[in-house]
C-alpha cells in the first residue's frame, strides 16, 4: 500500500492527535520530497502571538518522518525508525500559514540497504525548512533519524 497525503493525514488524526488538533497536515509527498503545512491559530500560538515552536517541530518532523516511513514501506521489510537528535534555528516570527519542506528523500534508500545488509542500525540527518506565505524562512529543523532492520 502506497503512502499518500490523505493516508498520512488520517494517520495523524488517529496516531498523532496533538499534531492533528494543532492543524499540521501533509500537503505533498513523493519519493524525494514531503511538504507539510500549519496555519497559526489560537490553538497553536505562543504568548507572543506566533506559532509555538513545538508545533513547528511537529510539522517539520512530519515532513522528514513521512519520507522515512514511505521508504521503509516501499522496501517491504520490517524496519524500526526513531529520531535520535534534532537541531532547530528560528529566524523570523512564524505567523500565517507556514510550509515545511524536506527534499532529502534520496538519503533513505542507502540507509535501508545498509541496515538490511548488515543488520546494524544506520543514522542519517534530514533537513526541513519552514517558510511563511511570503516565502521568507522562519525556521529550519534538522533531525537525525535512526533505522534498524527488525529480526
Backbone as CSV, one residue per row, in Angstrom:
resi,resn,N_x,N_y,N_z,CA_x,CA_y,CA_z,C_x,C_y,C_z
1,UNK,0.840,-1.175,0.000,0.000,0.000,0.000,0.893,1.250,0.000
2,UNK,0.691,2.112,-0.946,1.474,3.337,-1.106,1.043,4.381,-0.082
3,UNK,2.027,5.041,0.515,1.723,6.131,1.438,1.324,7.354,0.624
4,UNK,0.182,7.944,0.967,-0.314,9.128,0.276,-0.567,10.239,1.282
5,UNK,-0.786,11.410,0.759,-1.105,12.577,1.589,-2.350,12.309,2.432
6,UNK,-3.368,11.770,1.811,-4.623,11.520,2.513,-4.440,10.479,3.631
7,UNK,-3.696,9.420,3.353,-3.454,8.387,4.371,-2.639,8.930,5.533
8,UNK,-1.653,9.764,5.236,-0.846,10.350,6.306,-1.676,11.288,7.178
9,UNK,-2.573,12.061,6.576,-3.410,12.957,7.370,-4.396,12.180,8.242
10,UNK,-4.888,11.051,7.760,-5.733,10.181,8.593,-4.915,9.572,9.723
11,UNK,-3.690,9.168,9.417,-2.770,8.637,10.417,-2.573,9.655,11.535
12,UNK,-2.405,10.917,11.178,-2.231,11.972,12.182,-3.407,12.022,13.140
13,UNK,-4.608,11.960,12.592,-5.797,12.076,13.426,-5.861,10.955,14.456
14,UNK,-5.478,9.742,14.074,-5.609,8.601,14.977,-4.362,8.308,15.807
15,UNK,-3.172,8.575,15.272,-1.937,8.194,15.961,-1.153,9.374,16.527
16,UNK,-1.353,10.562,15.998,-0.682,11.774,16.494,-1.717,12.896,16.631
17,UNK,-2.695,12.702,17.504,-3.796,13.673,17.571,-3.365,15.075,17.967
18,UNK,-2.304,15.231,18.736,-1.879,16.593,19.095,-1.452,17.371,17.854
19,UNK,-0.756,16.723,16.933,-0.376,17.387,15.679,-1.619,17.697,14.851
20,UNK,-2.540,16.749,14.789,-3.756,16.941,14.002,-4.581,18.097,14.562
21,UNK,-4.797,18.137,15.891,-5.577,19.209,16.505,-4.919,20.575,16.320
22,UNK,-3.600,20.595,16.254,-2.885,21.864,16.048,-2.908,22.309,14.587
23,UNK,-3.397,21.466,13.691,-3.550,21.851,12.294,-2.435,21.408,11.367
24,UNK,-1.542,20.558,11.841,-0.455,20.062,10.990,-1.043,19.115,9.943
25,UNK,-0.697,19.343,8.677,-1.193,18.488,7.595,-0.102,18.270,6.552
26,UNK,-0.143,17.100,5.918,0.733,16.811,4.785,0.085,17.413,3.551
27,UNK,0.860,18.170,2.790,0.363,18.813,1.572,0.783,18.062,0.313
28,UNK,1.981,17.448,0.371,2.512,16.770,-0.821,3.556,15.771,-0.365
29,UNK,3.583,14.607,-1.009,4.646,13.642,-0.748,4.938,12.853,-2.017
30,UNK,6.228,12.662,-2.274,6.695,11.745,-3.304,7.988,11.128,-2.788
31,UNK,8.686,10.366,-3.591,9.869,9.653,-3.101,11.019,10.589,-2.729
32,UNK,11.006,11.806,-3.219,12.106,12.742,-2.997,11.781,13.847,-1.994
33,UNK,10.503,14.225,-1.899,10.136,15.434,-1.168,8.831,15.251,-0.406
34,UNK,8.754,15.894,0.762,7.497,15.951,1.502,7.293,17.387,1.969
35,UNK,6.072,17.875,1.785,5.703,19.230,2.179,4.559,19.127,3.184
36,UNK,4.744,19.789,4.331,3.700,19.849,5.342,3.360,21.312,5.588
37,UNK,2.221,21.536,6.193,1.822,22.907,6.479,1.036,23.010,7.765
38,UNK,1.043,24.211,8.319,0.262,24.509,9.516,-0.033,26.003,9.506
39,UNK,-1.226,26.370,9.929,-1.610,27.782,9.985,-1.637,28.226,11.437
40,UNK,-1.049,29.381,11.685,-1.053,29.956,13.031,-2.496,30.308,13.410
41,UNK,-2.953,29.705,14.508,-4.295,29.969,15.036,-4.213,30.067,16.549
42,UNK,-5.337,30.300,17.162,-5.387,30.416,18.620,-4.899,29.137,19.299
43,UNK,-5.245,27.980,18.790,-4.928,26.697,19.440,-3.429,26.382,19.427
44,UNK,-2.669,26.943,18.503,-1.255,26.588,18.382,-0.304,27.776,18.586
45,UNK,-0.803,28.816,19.240,0.027,30.007,19.419,0.832,29.970,20.714
46,UNK,1.839,30.798,20.763,2.603,31.022,21.987,2.174,32.368,22.580
47,UNK,2.690,32.746,23.737,2.279,34.029,24.337,2.680,35.262,23.531
48,UNK,3.504,35.099,22.508,3.985,36.215,21.702,3.221,36.339,20.392
49,UNK,2.063,35.641,20.327,1.169,35.691,19.177,1.837,35.219,17.882
50,UNK,2.563,34.133,18.001,3.107,33.465,16.818,3.001,31.959,17.044
51,UNK,3.373,31.205,16.052,3.260,29.749,16.097,4.229,29.170,17.129
52,UNK,3.709,28.396,18.050,4.508,27.782,19.108,5.593,26.898,18.486
53,UNK,6.796,26.949,19.047,7.932,26.228,18.462,7.674,24.730,18.354
54,UNK,6.965,24.155,19.308,6.715,22.711,19.279,5.799,22.329,18.116
55,UNK,4.895,23.204,17.733,4.032,22.945,16.582,4.870,22.995,15.303
56,UNK,5.799,23.941,15.246,6.708,23.980,14.103,7.527,22.687,14.046
57,UNK,7.977,22.223,15.204,8.761,20.982,15.252,7.939,19.791,14.773
58,UNK,6.661,19.734,15.158,5.810,18.627,14.704,5.676,18.625,13.186
59,UNK,5.435,19.793,12.613,5.270,19.881,11.160,6.584,19.556,10.445
60,UNK,7.685,20.055,10.987,8.991,19.787,10.370,9.345,18.310,10.462
61,UNK,9.138,17.714,11.647,9.459,16.292,11.809,8.616,15.433,10.876
62,UNK,7.344,15.778,10.742,6.468,15.017,9.856,6.979,15.058,8.418
63,UNK,7.503,16.197,7.990,7.996,16.278,6.603,9.190,15.357,6.377
64,UNK,9.975,15.085,7.406,11.093,14.146,7.269,10.626,12.716,7.540
65,UNK,9.874,12.530,8.606,9.447,11.194,9.015,8.537,10.507,8.011
66,UNK,7.707,11.276,7.329,6.832,10.676,6.319,7.661,10.071,5.191
67,UNK,8.765,10.728,4.844,9.653,10.177,3.808,10.316,8.888,4.291
68,UNK,10.714,8.859,5.572,11.313,7.642,6.120,10.284,6.514,6.135
69,UNK,9.069,6.804,6.600,8.003,5.798,6.613,7.741,5.254,5.220
70,UNK,7.702,6.136,4.240,7.439,5.733,2.865,8.557,4.842,2.331
71,UNK,9.803,5.214,2.617,10.938,4.400,2.172,10.926,3.020,2.798
72,UNK,10.599,2.958,4.079,10.522,1.668,4.765,9.402,0.823,4.166
73,UNK,8.254,1.436,3.963,7.126,0.690,3.394,7.460,0.187,1.987
74,UNK,8.118,1.004,1.190,8.490,0.594,-0.164,9.470,-0.577,-0.149
75,UNK,10.286,-0.690,0.908,11.255,-1.790,0.991,10.572,-3.125,1.239
76,UNK,9.388,-3.091,1.848,8.673,-4.318,2.168,9.282,-5.089,3.333
77,UNK,10.209,-4.484,4.034,10.894,-5.145,5.152,10.451,-4.535,6.480
78,UNK,10.721,-5.286,7.546,10.407,-4.788,8.894,11.615,-3.986,9.397
79,UNK,11.419,-2.680,9.508,12.489,-1.766,9.909,11.916,-0.777,10.908
80,UNK,12.640,-0.589,12.020,12.206,0.396,13.013,12.834,1.749,12.699
81,UNK,12.188,2.805,13.164,12.681,4.165,12.943,12.478,4.988,14.203
82,UNK,13.430,5.900,14.445,13.364,6.717,15.651,14.222,7.960,15.454
83,UNK,13.756,9.087,15.978,14.577,10.300,15.975,15.562,10.203,17.132
84,UNK,16.849,10.395,16.844,17.886,10.356,17.878,18.229,11.757,18.377
85,UNK,18.260,12.717,17.487,18.603,14.094,17.839,17.868,15.042,16.904
86,UNK,17.761,16.291,17.348,17.289,17.319,16.434,17.917,18.656,16.787
87,UNK,18.014,19.499,15.782,18.502,20.871,15.929,17.473,21.784,15.292
88,UNK,17.324,22.970,15.872,16.388,23.928,15.304,16.990,25.323,15.332
89,UNK,16.600,26.108,14.344,17.013,27.505,14.271,15.794,28.309,13.845
90,UNK,15.518,29.364,14.576,14.358,30.209,14.301,14.856,31.568,13.833
91,UNK,14.382,32.003,12.667,14.916,33.214,12.058,13.908,34.339,11.926
92,UNK,12.632,34.044,12.080,11.590,35.061,11.921,10.344,34.591,12.666
93,UNK,9.556,35.534,13.133,8.303,35.217,13.812,7.385,34.453,12.851
94,UNK,6.859,33.326,13.313,6.028,32.461,12.457,4.556,32.811,12.638
95,UNK,4.006,33.516,11.674,2.581,33.851,11.678,2.011,33.511,10.306
96,UNK,0.703,33.366,10.261,0.060,32.992,8.998,0.262,31.509,8.721
97,UNK,0.274,31.157,7.448,0.459,29.766,7.045,1.951,29.499,6.851
98,UNK,2.443,28.450,7.529,3.849,28.074,7.439,3.932,26.727,6.724
99,UNK,4.830,26.649,5.758,5.033,25.433,4.974,6.434,24.898,5.234
100,UNK,6.519,23.600,5.563,7.802,22.943,5.807,8.082,21.982,4.665
101,UNK,9.289,22.068,4.126,9.676,21.228,3.000,10.953,20.476,3.316
102,UNK,10.906,19.160,3.115,12.095,18.318,3.208,12.322,17.718,1.826
103,UNK,13.541,17.865,1.321,13.888,17.336,-0.001,15.001,16.298,0.106
104,UNK,15.051,15.596,1.238,16.132,14.644,1.498,15.719,13.182,1.322
105,UNK,14.682,12.926,0.541,14.225,11.561,0.342,15.285,10.634,-0.230
106,UNK,16.246,11.197,-0.948,17.311,10.393,-1.558,18.229,9.738,-0.525
107,UNK,18.225,10.212,0.702,19.114,9.664,1.736,18.625,8.333,2.312
108,UNK,17.366,8.040,2.146,16.748,6.924,2.865,17.097,5.565,2.265
109,UNK,17.078,5.438,0.960,17.277,4.121,0.340,18.645,3.526,0.669
110,UNK,19.689,4.341,0.696,21.016,3.827,1.040,21.063,3.314,2.474
111,UNK,20.454,4.050,3.388,20.435,3.623,4.788,19.637,2.336,4.956
112,UNK,18.541,2.208,4.237,17.742,0.983,4.302,18.550,-0.197,3.766
113,UNK,19.213,-0.003,2.639,20.043,-1.081,2.080,21.118,-1.516,3.069
114,UNK,21.776,-0.543,3.708,22.856,-0.870,4.646,22.338,-1.606,5.875
115,UNK,21.206,-1.195,6.428,20.699,-1.885,7.617,20.225,-3.293,7.274
116,UNK,19.686,-3.480,6.067,19.259,-4.818,5.660,20.454,-5.730,5.399
117,UNK,21.535,-5.182,4.843,22.738,-5.973,4.569,23.489,-6.344,5.844
118,UNK,23.620,-5.376,6.740,24.475,-5.567,7.921,23.711,-5.954,9.181
119,UNK,22.435,-5.627,9.232,21.661,-5.842,10.458,21.941,-4.797,11.529
120,UNK,22.820,-3.853,11.218,23.175,-2.796,12.163,22.335,-1.551,11.907
121,UNK,22.154,-0.778,12.973,21.423,0.470,12.847,22.175,1.465,11.981
122,UNK,21.441,2.300,11.308,22.005,3.338,10.447,21.416,4.682,10.864
123,UNK,22.212,5.724,10.744,21.728,7.064,11.067,21.959,7.993,9.883
124,UNK,21.097,8.981,9.771,21.236,9.997,8.731,20.443,11.229,9.151
125,UNK,20.928,12.395,8.723,20.287,13.668,9.045,19.421,14.123,7.880
126,UNK,18.250,14.657,8.234,17.346,15.216,7.228,16.963,16.628,7.664
127,UNK,16.844,17.535,6.687,16.545,18.932,6.971,15.160,19.310,6.468
128,UNK,14.464,20.133,7.243,13.175,20.683,6.841,13.224,22.193,7.046
129,UNK,12.825,22.922,6.024,12.853,24.379,6.083,11.420,24.906,6.083
130,UNK,11.126,25.758,7.062,9.807,26.371,7.182,9.807,27.777,6.617
131,UNK,8.839,28.059,5.760,8.707,29.393,5.169,7.285,29.903,5.362
132,UNK,7.155,31.230,5.428,5.829,31.825,5.554,5.214,32.044,4.179
133,UNK,4.058,32.683,4.157,3.336,32.892,2.896,4.084,33.795,1.917
134,UNK,5.028,34.587,2.432,5.833,35.469,1.576,7.102,34.784,1.088
135,UNK,7.274,33.501,1.438,8.467,32.773,1.029,9.685,33.046,1.903
136,UNK,9.480,33.721,3.028,10.573,34.032,3.945,10.777,32.876,4.915
137,UNK,12.029,32.473,5.100,12.327,31.390,6.035,12.036,31.841,7.466
138,UNK,11.284,31.015,8.200,11.006,31.309,9.608,11.748,30.359,10.536
139,UNK,12.023,29.152,10.056,12.745,28.192,10.886,13.340,27.099,10.016
140,UNK,14.344,26.449,10.611,14.998,25.337,9.936,15.239,24.252,10.990
141,UNK,14.831,23.046,10.682,14.991,21.920,11.594,15.825,20.844,10.931
142,UNK,16.643,20.187,11.730,17.383,19.015,11.278,17.091,17.887,12.256
143,UNK,16.809,16.717,11.714,16.503,15.538,12.516,17.468,14.422,12.157
144,UNK,18.057,13.818,13.188,18.886,12.634,12.967,17.979,11.418,13.147
145,UNK,17.728,10.727,12.052,16.905,9.517,12.084,17.790,8.295,12.236
146,UNK,17.326,7.337,13.013,17.992,6.044,13.122,17.013,4.990,12.625
147,UNK,17.528,4.079,11.830,16.706,2.953,11.374,17.488,1.676,11.637
148,UNK,16.739,0.608,11.828,17.372,-0.688,12.079,16.429,-1.787,11.622
149,UNK,16.995,-2.780,10.935,16.200,-3.927,10.500,15.756,-4.715,11.732
150,UNK,14.483,-5.069,11.765,13.972,-5.884,12.867,14.231,-7.338,12.567
151,UNK,14.517,-8.103,13.631,14.780,-9.533,13.408,13.516,-10.359,13.537
